Amino acid sequence: MQNGQSVVIVGAARTPVGSFNGAFADVAAHELGAAAIREALSRAGVEPGEVDEVVFGQVLSAGEGQNPARQAAMGAGIPKEATAWGL
C-alpha cells in the first residue's frame, strides 16, 4: 500500500526458553510478551508512544484469550491506537 510512510523495524526481543510447567508456568504469556516488548523498545531507544504497529510471534496461543499480541502491546505501554497482531 502506498501511503508515503516508511516501514521501519527498530528492534526485537524474545522471552527466555523454559520447560513445560517450569519456572514461567505461572506467568501469563501476554505478561512475558509485554516484558519482551519493553526490552525491545529499551534496546532501540524508542518510546512506547512512537510505535504504530506490533507484530508478535507466539508458539502456543491456545487458551491465551483474545489477541495476545494486543494484550502484550498494551501491557508494554503501546498506545491503544496502534495495531497489534500475532503470527
Biopython code that builds the backbone (N, CA, C, O; Angstrom):
import numpy as np
from Bio.PDB.StructureBuilder import StructureBuilder

atoms = [
    (1, "MET", "N", (0.842, -1.164, 0.000)),
    (1, "MET", "CA", (0.000, 0.000, 0.000)),
    (1, "MET", "C", (0.893, 1.234, 0.000)),
    (1, "MET", "O", (1.861, 1.306, 0.757)),
    (2, "GLN", "N", (0.574, 2.180, -0.829)),
    (2, "GLN", "CA", (1.341, 3.418, -0.926)),
    (2, "GLN", "C", (0.681, 4.501, -0.078)),
    (2, "GLN", "O", (-0.397, 4.990, -0.417)),
    (3, "ASN", "N", (1.326, 4.871, 1.021)),
    (3, "ASN", "CA", (0.760, 5.933, 1.851)),
    (3, "ASN", "C", (1.804, 6.972, 2.244)),
    (3, "ASN", "O", (1.533, 7.846, 3.067)),
    (4, "GLY", "N", (2.985, 6.881, 1.661)),
    (4, "GLY", "CA", (4.007, 7.864, 1.940)),
    (4, "GLY", "C", (4.776, 7.655, 3.224)),
    (4, "GLY", "O", (5.642, 8.464, 3.554)),
    (5, "GLN", "N", (4.487, 6.596, 3.959)),
    (5, "GLN", "CA", (5.195, 6.333, 5.203)),
    (5, "GLN", "C", (6.211, 5.216, 5.002)),
    (5, "GLN", "O", (5.964, 4.259, 4.267)),
    (6, "SER", "N", (7.347, 5.350, 5.657)),
    (6, "SER", "CA", (8.365, 4.308, 5.617)),
    (6, "SER", "C", (8.057, 3.242, 6.645)),
    (6, "SER", "O", (7.541, 3.529, 7.725)),
    (7, "VAL", "N", (8.379, 2.014, 6.299)),
    (7, "VAL", "CA", (8.257, 0.908, 7.248)),
    (7, "VAL", "C", (9.620, 0.714, 7.889)),
    (7, "VAL", "O", (10.629, 0.589, 7.194)),
    (8, "VAL", "N", (9.649, 0.689, 9.213)),
    (8, "VAL", "CA", (10.907, 0.558, 9.930)),
    (8, "VAL", "C", (10.765, -0.493, 11.017)),
    (8, "VAL", "O", (9.853, -0.430, 11.842)),
    (9, "ILE", "N", (11.669, -1.455, 11.011)),
    (9, "ILE", "CA", (11.743, -2.421, 12.109)),
    (9, "ILE", "C", (12.886, -1.955, 12.992)),
    (9, "ILE", "O", (14.041, -1.941, 12.566)),
    (10, "VAL", "N", (12.569, -1.577, 14.212)),
    (10, "VAL", "CA", (13.581, -0.976, 15.068)),
    (10, "VAL", "C", (14.202, -1.940, 16.063)),
    (10, "VAL", "O", (15.260, -1.650, 16.620)),
    (11, "GLY", "N", (13.569, -3.076, 16.296)),
    (11, "GLY", "CA", (14.159, -3.993, 17.260)),
    (11, "GLY", "C", (13.299, -5.203, 17.496)),
    (11, "GLY", "O", (12.146, -5.281, 17.071)),
    (12, "ALA", "N", (13.896, -6.140, 18.185)),
    (12, "ALA", "CA", (13.200, -7.379, 18.531)),
    (12, "ALA", "C", (13.789, -7.918, 19.827)),
    (12, "ALA", "O", (14.935, -7.632, 20.171)),
    (13, "ALA", "N", (13.005, -8.685, 20.522)),
    (13, "ALA", "CA", (13.466, -9.366, 21.737)),
    (13, "ALA", "C", (12.604, -10.595, 21.915)),
    (13, "ALA", "O", (11.522, -10.689, 21.336)),
    (14, "ARG", "N", (13.062, -11.511, 22.689)),
    (14, "ARG", "CA", (12.280, -12.716, 22.949)),
    (14, "ARG", "C", (12.315, -13.024, 24.439)),
    (14, "ARG", "O", (13.136, -12.496, 25.189)),
    (15, "THR", "N", (11.410, -13.886, 24.835)),
    (15, "THR", "CA", (11.387, -14.328, 26.225)),
    (15, "THR", "C", (12.370, -15.474, 26.387)),
    (15, "THR", "O", (12.772, -16.078, 25.392)),
    (16, "PRO", "N", (12.765, -15.788, 27.606)),
    (16, "PRO", "CA", (13.638, -16.934, 27.827)),
    (16, "PRO", "C", (12.919, -18.231, 27.455)),
    (16, "PRO", "O", (11.692, -18.315, 27.498)),
    (17, "VAL", "N", (13.693, -19.214, 27.100)),
    (17, "VAL", "CA", (13.134, -20.534, 26.807)),
    (17, "VAL", "C", (12.983, -21.274, 28.128)),
    (17, "VAL", "O", (13.937, -21.390, 28.898)),
    (18, "GLY", "N", (11.799, -21.766, 28.379)),
    (18, "GLY", "CA", (11.547, -22.505, 29.615)),
    (18, "GLY", "C", (10.993, -23.878, 29.304)),
    (18, "GLY", "O", (10.608, -24.163, 28.170)),
    (19, "SER", "N", (10.955, -24.702, 30.287)),
    (19, "SER", "CA", (10.404, -26.045, 30.107)),
    (19, "SER", "C", (8.920, -26.043, 30.475)),
    (19, "SER", "O", (8.451, -25.166, 31.202)),
    (20, "PHE", "N", (8.195, -27.024, 29.969)),
    (20, "PHE", "CA", (6.770, -27.152, 30.249)),
    (20, "PHE", "C", (6.559, -27.271, 31.755)),
    (20, "PHE", "O", (7.201, -28.094, 32.409)),
    (21, "ASN", "N", (5.665, -26.455, 32.307)),
    (21, "ASN", "CA", (5.393, -26.384, 33.748)),
    (21, "ASN", "C", (6.629, -26.012, 34.560)),
    (21, "ASN", "O", (6.762, -26.401, 35.720)),
    (22, "GLY", "N", (7.527, -25.259, 33.943)),
    (22, "GLY", "CA", (8.757, -24.843, 34.610)),
    (22, "GLY", "C", (8.607, -23.513, 35.324)),
    (22, "GLY", "O", (7.530, -23.176, 35.815)),
    (23, "ALA", "N", (9.694, -22.762, 35.377)),
    (23, "ALA", "CA", (9.764, -21.525, 36.152)),
    (23, "ALA", "C", (8.754, -20.462, 35.716)),
    (23, "ALA", "O", (8.351, -19.624, 36.522)),
    (24, "PHE", "N", (8.343, -20.492, 34.447)),
    (24, "PHE", "CA", (7.423, -19.466, 33.949)),
    (24, "PHE", "C", (5.983, -19.961, 33.832)),
    (24, "PHE", "O", (5.144, -19.287, 33.235)),
    (25, "ALA", "N", (5.695, -21.112, 34.386)),
    (25, "ALA", "CA", (4.362, -21.721, 34.250)),
    (25, "ALA", "C", (3.250, -20.831, 34.806)),
    (25, "ALA", "O", (2.130, -20.863, 34.297)),
    (26, "ASP", "N", (3.532, -20.055, 35.820)),
    (26, "ASP", "CA", (2.501, -19.222, 36.443)),
    (26, "ASP", "C", (2.460, -17.794, 35.897)),
    (26, "ASP", "O", (1.721, -16.953, 36.409)),
    (27, "VAL", "N", (3.251, -17.525, 34.863)),
    (27, "VAL", "CA", (3.266, -16.194, 34.260)),
    (27, "VAL", "C", (2.493, -16.262, 32.945)),
    (27, "VAL", "O", (2.797, -17.082, 32.079)),
    (28, "ALA", "N", (1.506, -15.404, 32.806)),
    (28, "ALA", "CA", (0.701, -15.385, 31.580)),
    (28, "ALA", "C", (1.566, -15.016, 30.377)),
    (28, "ALA", "O", (2.495, -14.216, 30.489)),
    (29, "ALA", "N", (1.253, -15.603, 29.238)),
    (29, "ALA", "CA", (2.034, -15.363, 28.021)),
    (29, "ALA", "C", (2.068, -13.886, 27.647)),
    (29, "ALA", "O", (3.105, -13.381, 27.216)),
    (30, "HIS", "N", (0.943, -13.188, 27.808)),
    (30, "HIS", "CA", (0.947, -11.772, 27.436)),
    (30, "HIS", "C", (1.832, -10.943, 28.372)),
    (30, "HIS", "O", (2.347, -9.901, 27.966)),
    (31, "GLU", "N", (2.014, -11.391, 29.617)),
    (31, "GLU", "CA", (2.917, -10.688, 30.532)),
    (31, "GLU", "C", (4.369, -10.900, 30.114)),
    (31, "GLU", "O", (5.173, -9.969, 30.159)),
    (32, "LEU", "N", (4.705, -12.120, 29.708)),
    (32, "LEU", "CA", (6.051, -12.377, 29.183)),
    (32, "LEU", "C", (6.274, -11.565, 27.910)),
    (32, "LEU", "O", (7.341, -10.986, 27.708)),
    (33, "GLY", "N", (5.252, -11.530, 27.057)),
    (33, "GLY", "CA", (5.357, -10.759, 25.822)),
    (33, "GLY", "C", (5.541, -9.277, 26.081)),
    (33, "GLY", "O", (6.330, -8.621, 25.400)),
    (34, "ALA", "N", (4.826, -8.745, 27.051)),
    (34, "ALA", "CA", (4.971, -7.329, 27.398)),
    (34, "ALA", "C", (6.394, -7.031, 27.855)),
    (34, "ALA", "O", (6.948, -5.985, 27.519)),
    (35, "ALA", "N", (6.986, -7.943, 28.619)),
    (35, "ALA", "CA", (8.374, -7.756, 29.064)),
    (35, "ALA", "C", (9.325, -7.745, 27.869)),
    (35, "ALA", "O", (10.260, -6.945, 27.825)),
    (36, "ALA", "N", (9.089, -8.629, 26.901)),
    (36, "ALA", "CA", (9.934, -8.674, 25.703)),
    (36, "ALA", "C", (9.776, -7.394, 24.879)),
    (36, "ALA", "O", (10.760, -6.863, 24.364)),
    (37, "ILE", "N", (8.555, -6.903, 24.755)),
    (37, "ILE", "CA", (8.322, -5.665, 24.006)),
    (37, "ILE", "C", (9.005, -4.488, 24.698)),
    (37, "ILE", "O", (9.653, -3.675, 24.039)),
    (38, "ARG", "N", (8.868, -4.392, 26.011)),
    (38, "ARG", "CA", (9.533, -3.303, 26.751)),
    (38, "ARG", "C", (11.043, -3.353, 26.539)),
    (38, "ARG", "O", (11.676, -2.311, 26.363)),
    (39, "GLU", "N", (11.627, -4.550, 26.554)),
    (39, "GLU", "CA", (13.073, -4.686, 26.357)),
    (39, "GLU", "C", (13.473, -4.299, 24.937)),
    (39, "GLU", "O", (14.487, -3.629, 24.744)),
    (40, "ALA", "N", (12.689, -4.711, 23.945)),
    (40, "ALA", "CA", (12.991, -4.335, 22.556)),
    (40, "ALA", "C", (12.957, -2.816, 22.391)),
    (40, "ALA", "O", (13.817, -2.243, 21.723)),
    (41, "LEU", "N", (11.971, -2.170, 22.997)),
    (41, "LEU", "CA", (11.883, -0.711, 22.930)),
    (41, "LEU", "C", (13.073, -0.057, 23.619)),
    (41, "LEU", "O", (13.638, 0.911, 23.110)),
    (42, "SER", "N", (13.448, -0.585, 24.771)),
    (42, "SER", "CA", (14.583, -0.042, 25.511)),
    (42, "SER", "C", (15.872, -0.150, 24.702)),
    (42, "SER", "O", (16.632, 0.815, 24.613)),
    (43, "ARG", "N", (16.118, -1.305, 24.120)),
    (43, "ARG", "CA", (17.332, -1.516, 23.309)),
    (43, "ARG", "C", (17.378, -0.572, 22.113)),
    (43, "ARG", "O", (18.446, -0.099, 21.725)),
    (44, "ALA", "N", (16.208, -0.302, 21.532)),
    (44, "ALA", "CA", (16.139, 0.540, 20.339)),
    (44, "ALA", "C", (16.069, 2.028, 20.667)),
    (44, "ALA", "O", (16.190, 2.867, 19.774)),
    (45, "GLY", "N", (15.874, 2.361, 21.938)),
    (45, "GLY", "CA", (15.751, 3.760, 22.321)),
    (45, "GLY", "C", (14.465, 4.396, 21.809)),
    (45, "GLY", "O", (14.442, 5.573, 21.450)),
    (46, "VAL", "N", (13.395, 3.604, 21.778)),
    (46, "VAL", "CA", (12.105, 4.064, 21.264)),
    (46, "VAL", "C", (11.101, 4.119, 22.411)),
    (46, "VAL", "O", (11.033, 3.205, 23.233)),
    (47, "GLU", "N", (10.331, 5.189, 22.457)),
    (47, "GLU", "CA", (9.270, 5.326, 23.453)),
    (47, "GLU", "C", (8.031, 4.562, 22.977)),
    (47, "GLU", "O", (7.767, 4.509, 21.776)),
    (48, "PRO", "N", (7.270, 3.970, 23.902)),
    (48, "PRO", "CA", (6.066, 3.229, 23.503)),
    (48, "PRO", "C", (5.099, 4.041, 22.644)),
    (48, "PRO", "O", (4.458, 3.486, 21.752)),
    (49, "GLY", "N", (4.984, 5.325, 22.893)),
    (49, "GLY", "CA", (4.076, 6.173, 22.138)),
    (49, "GLY", "C", (4.464, 6.380, 20.686)),
    (49, "GLY", "O", (3.659, 6.866, 19.892)),
    (50, "GLU", "N", (5.699, 6.014, 20.328)),
    (50, "GLU", "CA", (6.160, 6.161, 18.947)),
    (50, "GLU", "C", (5.819, 4.948, 18.081)),
    (50, "GLU", "O", (6.058, 4.967, 16.874)),
    (51, "VAL", "N", (5.269, 3.904, 18.679)),
    (51, "VAL", "CA", (5.003, 2.654, 17.962)),
    (51, "VAL", "C", (3.624, 2.706, 17.314)),
    (51, "VAL", "O", (2.633, 3.050, 17.957)),
    (52, "ASP", "N", (3.580, 2.356, 16.025)),
    (52, "ASP", "CA", (2.319, 2.313, 15.278)),
    (52, "ASP", "C", (1.766, 0.900, 15.152)),
    (52, "ASP", "O", (0.557, 0.713, 15.010)),
    (53, "GLU", "N", (2.656, -0.102, 15.205)),
    (53, "GLU", "CA", (2.211, -1.475, 14.978)),
    (53, "GLU", "C", (3.150, -2.450, 15.679)),
    (53, "GLU", "O", (4.364, -2.249, 15.709)),
    (54, "VAL", "N", (2.574, -3.507, 16.239)),
    (54, "VAL", "CA", (3.339, -4.581, 16.869)),
    (54, "VAL", "C", (3.009, -5.880, 16.145)),
    (54, "VAL", "O", (1.840, -6.224, 15.965)),
    (55, "VAL", "N", (4.050, -6.596, 15.732)),
    (55, "VAL", "CA", (3.894, -7.937, 15.170)),
    (55, "VAL", "C", (4.485, -8.883, 16.204)),
    (55, "VAL", "O", (5.651, -8.757, 16.576)),
    (56, "PHE", "N", (3.687, -9.819, 16.659)),
    (56, "PHE", "CA", (4.004, -10.622, 17.838)),
    (56, "PHE", "C", (3.969, -12.100, 17.471)),
    (56, "PHE", "O", (2.955, -12.586, 16.969)),
    (57, "GLY", "N", (5.046, -12.810, 17.712)),
    (57, "GLY", "CA", (5.080, -14.244, 17.461)),
    (57, "GLY", "C", (4.888, -15.027, 18.746)),
    (57, "GLY", "O", (5.465, -14.699, 19.783)),
    (58, "GLN", "N", (4.078, -16.055, 18.664)),
    (58, "GLN", "CA", (3.800, -16.892, 19.833)),
    (58, "GLN", "C", (3.561, -18.315, 19.349)),
    (58, "GLN", "O", (2.757, -18.541, 18.445)),
    (59, "VAL", "N", (4.258, -19.271, 19.951)),
    (59, "VAL", "CA", (4.150, -20.659, 19.508)),
    (59, "VAL", "C", (2.818, -21.273, 19.906)),
    (59, "VAL", "O", (2.129, -21.837, 19.056)),
    (60, "LEU", "N", (2.447, -21.180, 21.150)),
    (60, "LEU", "CA", (1.212, -21.795, 21.642)),
    (60, "LEU", "C", (0.255, -20.705, 22.113)),
    (60, "LEU", "O", (0.402, -20.175, 23.214)),
    (61, "SER", "N", (-0.717, -20.376, 21.283)),
    (61, "SER", "CA", (-1.635, -19.298, 21.660)),
    (61, "SER", "C", (-2.974, -19.808, 22.183)),
    (61, "SER", "O", (-3.792, -19.015, 22.650)),
    (62, "ALA", "N", (-3.209, -21.103, 22.114)),
    (62, "ALA", "CA", (-4.475, -21.656, 22.599)),
    (62, "ALA", "C", (-4.635, -21.375, 24.093)),
    (62, "ALA", "O", (-3.703, -21.567, 24.874)),
    (63, "GLY", "N", (-5.804, -20.925, 24.469)),
    (63, "GLY", "CA", (-6.087, -20.664, 25.878)),
    (63, "GLY", "C", (-5.553, -19.347, 26.393)),
    (63, "GLY", "O", (-5.625, -19.086, 27.594)),
    (64, "GLU", "N", (-5.014, -18.502, 25.515)),
    (64, "GLU", "CA", (-4.417, -17.235, 25.954)),
    (64, "GLU", "C", (-5.371, -16.056, 25.837)),
    (64, "GLU", "O", (-4.972, -14.917, 26.079)),
    (65, "GLY", "N", (-6.616, -16.306, 25.471)),
    (65, "GLY", "CA", (-7.573, -15.213, 25.364)),
    (65, "GLY", "C", (-7.526, -14.550, 24.004)),
    (65, "GLY", "O", (-6.859, -15.019, 23.083)),
    (66, "GLN", "N", (-8.247, -13.454, 23.900)),
    (66, "GLN", "CA", (-8.352, -12.756, 22.625)),
    (66, "GLN", "C", (-7.121, -11.922, 22.337)),
    (66, "GLN", "O", (-6.696, -11.114, 23.163)),
    (67, "ASN", "N", (-6.560, -12.121, 21.179)),
    (67, "ASN", "CA", (-5.434, -11.359, 20.649)),
    (67, "ASN", "C", (-4.321, -11.122, 21.675)),
    (67, "ASN", "O", (-4.171, -10.010, 22.180)),
    (68, "PRO", "N", (-3.548, -12.156, 21.981)),
    (68, "PRO", "CA", (-2.436, -11.998, 22.923)),
    (68, "PRO", "C", (-1.449, -10.908, 22.498)),
    (68, "PRO", "O", (-0.812, -10.285, 23.347)),
    (69, "ALA", "N", (-1.322, -10.677, 21.197)),
    (69, "ALA", "CA", (-0.430, -9.616, 20.724)),
    (69, "ALA", "C", (-0.893, -8.259, 21.242)),
    (69, "ALA", "O", (-0.081, -7.446, 21.683)),
    (70, "ARG", "N", (-2.171, -8.026, 21.188)),
    (70, "ARG", "CA", (-2.736, -6.756, 21.669)),
    (70, "ARG", "C", (-2.572, -6.631, 23.178)),
    (70, "ARG", "O", (-2.228, -5.564, 23.687)),
    (71, "GLN", "N", (-2.817, -7.718, 23.884)),
    (71, "GLN", "CA", (-2.661, -7.712, 25.337)),
    (71, "GLN", "C", (-1.218, -7.387, 25.722)),
    (71, "GLN", "O", (-0.975, -6.581, 26.620)),
    (72, "ALA", "N", (-0.261, -8.020, 25.035)),
    (72, "ALA", "CA", (1.156, -7.781, 25.334)),
    (72, "ALA", "C", (1.546, -6.348, 25.000)),
    (72, "ALA", "O", (2.246, -5.695, 25.775)),
    (73, "ALA", "N", (1.097, -5.859, 23.853)),
    (73, "ALA", "CA", (1.429, -4.489, 23.456)),
    (73, "ALA", "C", (0.894, -3.481, 24.465)),
    (73, "ALA", "O", (1.612, -2.569, 24.874)),
    (74, "MET", "N", (-0.351, -3.641, 24.865)),
    (74, "MET", "CA", (-0.937, -2.712, 25.837)),
    (74, "MET", "C", (-0.221, -2.825, 27.183)),
    (74, "MET", "O", (-0.030, -1.826, 27.876)),
    (75, "GLY", "N", (0.175, -4.052, 27.550)),
    (75, "GLY", "CA", (0.916, -4.251, 28.789)),
    (75, "GLY", "C", (2.285, -3.594, 28.777)),
    (75, "GLY", "O", (2.847, -3.291, 29.830)),
    (76, "ALA", "N", (2.823, -3.374, 27.576)),
    (76, "ALA", "CA", (4.127, -2.723, 27.434)),
    (76, "ALA", "C", (4.000, -1.214, 27.278)),
    (76, "ALA", "O", (5.000, -0.515, 27.113)),
    (77, "GLY", "N", (2.767, -0.713, 27.330)),
    (77, "GLY", "CA", (2.567, 0.728, 27.233)),
    (77, "GLY", "C", (2.376, 1.254, 25.825)),
    (77, "GLY", "O", (2.366, 2.467, 25.616)),
    (78, "ILE", "N", (2.223, 0.357, 24.850)),
    (78, "ILE", "CA", (1.960, 0.786, 23.477)),
    (78, "ILE", "C", (0.558, 1.411, 23.445)),
    (78, "ILE", "O", (-0.366, 0.865, 24.049)),
    (79, "PRO", "N", (0.386, 2.528, 22.763)),
    (79, "PRO", "CA", (-0.929, 3.177, 22.747)),
    (79, "PRO", "C", (-2.020, 2.297, 22.142)),
    (79, "PRO", "O", (-1.748, 1.467, 21.275)),
    (80, "LYS", "N", (-3.233, 2.481, 22.598)),
    (80, "LYS", "CA", (-4.356, 1.675, 22.107)),
    (80, "LYS", "C", (-4.637, 1.938, 20.639)),
    (80, "LYS", "O", (-5.274, 1.114, 19.982)),
    (81, "GLU", "N", (-4.183, 3.052, 20.110)),
    (81, "GLU", "CA", (-4.395, 3.366, 18.698)),
    (81, "GLU", "C", (-3.504, 2.540, 17.773)),
    (81, "GLU", "O", (-3.792, 2.423, 16.582)),
    (82, "ALA", "N", (-2.431, 1.968, 18.307)),
    (82, "ALA", "CA", (-1.523, 1.145, 17.499)),
    (82, "ALA", "C", (-2.162, -0.215, 17.228)),
    (82, "ALA", "O", (-2.923, -0.733, 18.045)),
    (83, "THR", "N", (-1.843, -0.776, 16.082)),
    (83, "THR", "CA", (-2.319, -2.121, 15.779)),
    (83, "THR", "C", (-1.350, -3.139, 16.365)),
    (83, "THR", "O", (-0.166, -2.856, 16.550)),
    (84, "ALA", "N", (-1.866, -4.315, 16.650)),
    (84, "ALA", "CA", (-1.031, -5.414, 17.154)),
    (84, "ALA", "C", (-1.634, -6.710, 16.650)),
    (84, "ALA", "O", (-2.835, -6.941, 16.794)),
    (85, "TRP", "N", (-0.813, -7.545, 16.067)),
    (85, "TRP", "CA", (-1.299, -8.822, 15.555)),
    (85, "TRP", "C", (-0.238, -9.895, 15.725)),
    (85, "TRP", "O", (0.958, -9.614, 15.802)),
    (86, "GLY", "N", (-0.707, -11.118, 15.782)),
    (86, "GLY", "CA", (0.187, -12.245, 16.019)),
    (86, "GLY", "C", (0.347, -13.127, 14.809)),
    (86, "GLY", "O", (-0.511, -13.179, 13.928)),
    (87, "LEU", "N", (1.467, -13.820, 14.788)),
    (87, "LEU", "CA", (1.704, -14.813, 13.750)),
    (87, "LEU", "C", (2.241, -16.065, 14.363)),
    (87, "LEU", "O", (2.510, -17.034, 13.653)),
]
sb = StructureBuilder()
sb.init_structure("model")
sb.init_model(0)
sb.init_chain("A")
sb.init_seg("    ")
for serial, (resi, resn, name, xyz) in enumerate(atoms, 1):
    if name == "N":
        sb.init_residue(resn, " ", resi, " ")
    sb.init_atom(name, np.array(xyz, "f"), 0.0, 1.0, " ", f" {name:<3s}", serial, name[0])
structure = sb.get_structure()
